[in-house]
Amino acid sequence: MDRPVTQADLDFEHVPETDQSFENALEKARDGERLTVDDGVELLTTGTDTDGIDRRRKELVLEAADRRRAEVVGEEVTFIANLNNNVSTACNVGCLFCNFKDAAHTFESEYDGETMGFTKTPAESREIVRDAVERGIYEVTSVSGLHPGFALDDEHLELLEEHPFPKAVNYKPPETYDTDPGTYVEQMEAMSVDGVHVHSMTPEEAYHARRGTDWSYEEVYSRLKAAGLDTVPGTAAEILVDEVREVICPGKISTEGWLEAMEGAAEAGLGLTSTIMYGHVENEMHRVMHLERIRELQDRLDGAITEFVPLSFIHQNTPLFEHDVVSGGASQDEDELMIAVARLFLDNIDHIQSSWVKYGDEGGLKMLNCGADDFMGTILSEEITKRAGGEYGEFRSFDDYVEMISSIGRVPVERSTDYEQRRVIDPDADGPPFGPRLGPKADGTPILEGASSATRAPTEADD
């Protein structure tokens, strides 16, 4: 669309109407049967036969999900010692739900103005990760804007340089910009420090890393894996229904493209996570259709997806809100039901994450009683949600985790990215203070003790 989308433009084919009943859907969920899309819609709406959320029915859904969580993963609540090192905010895709990006042209050397964003060189990324590893971090998560100067590797850079229509493939030479981000391969190599786990290269970034070529996603991800990439975050999924994507991110990878990229990553031998970003223009039918596509993908990939992460839309500083397309995000009822239905519907994914960044401490703990069993990580620097107007901070200490998880009668467990390494923390026997022990240089020292300025959590809303 040439003009901003408005609420009046939203005439969706898929709407939350079913021939199922809430009671039948709930019975199937309690019995552990594989749910249909109609079942999921009935549970997520607490019945399409009534308007709004029925609180009594909602509690029944939450109880069923919490029982399922206990059956699948028990009473442990996991978390990880990780760092966010996003390489660049430069992007020109124009997603209407995002306020993380900064217009790519504002990073150009000849631009007469200021940009509030950043681009890091590979050397800067390595310094940041090295410092974090020294203090016990063992996962670095990196998700960045689609910088036009970013290429997969030197071969890709040469192909883009020779492309007859570089604008058509969203390419400008790195020397156009004040800071050269290097290639994706160089960034992976830079962040792969002392055995740290590199969790990076979303399907959208992989799409950017193969533009202008006929390379398969398996080839792209194989090159990244050789450079140090360990697992792929299944973000950029938003809602995996194209009629929604055409509204909120028309320039972004399609549903089929996202699924193809995830399969390519798995074929390259990489582990995966999965997400949904909900609470904007989509409806409950779209949300459950998304869950079905994740479940079918997991079936095809034979369990490569380790976790599902519901991401509640933070609306305040986003174009969707500024253009009056949305007036807010998801309600607390919707958040709780999203977690619960994800647990009940995704019968082939063991771990459901609760986000303290999205929900806050109190809300995040509540989600752990709605079907979730993982509570994110220490993060150290979180820019994406904060730029969109999130209010819940950028760092979580091990002491915080142990205190919060113990307060609801659950067991705090430090974990690795793939959940294969786990350390149960006994608050009485092990501390406080508490710190990570699973990392290559972790010895139990609290992460921020002696932190350098390179990785200390920012104090301003710079994202």
ABEGO torsion letter per residue (X at the ends): XABBBBAAABBBABBBBBABBAAAAAAAAAAGBBBBAAAAAAAAAGEAABBEBBAAAAAAAAAAAAAAAAAAAEABBBBBBBBBBBABABBAAGBAABAABBBAAAABAABBEBBABBBBBAAAAAAAAAAAAAAGBABBBBBBBBBAABBABAAAAAAAAABABAAAAGBBBAAABABBAEBAAAAAAAABBGGBBBBBGBAAAAAAAABGBABBAAAAAAAAAAAGBABBBABGAEBBBAAAAAAABAABBBAAAAAAAAAAAAAAGBBBBBBBBBGBABBAAAAAAAAAAAAAAAAAAGGABABBBBBBBBAAABAAAAAGABABBBBAAAAAAAAAAAAAABAABABBBBBAAAAEAAAAAAAAAAGBABAEBAGGBBAAAAAAGBAAEABBBAAAAAAAAAAAGBBBBBBBAAGABBBBBBAAAAOOBBBBAABAABAGBBAABGBBAAABBBABBAX
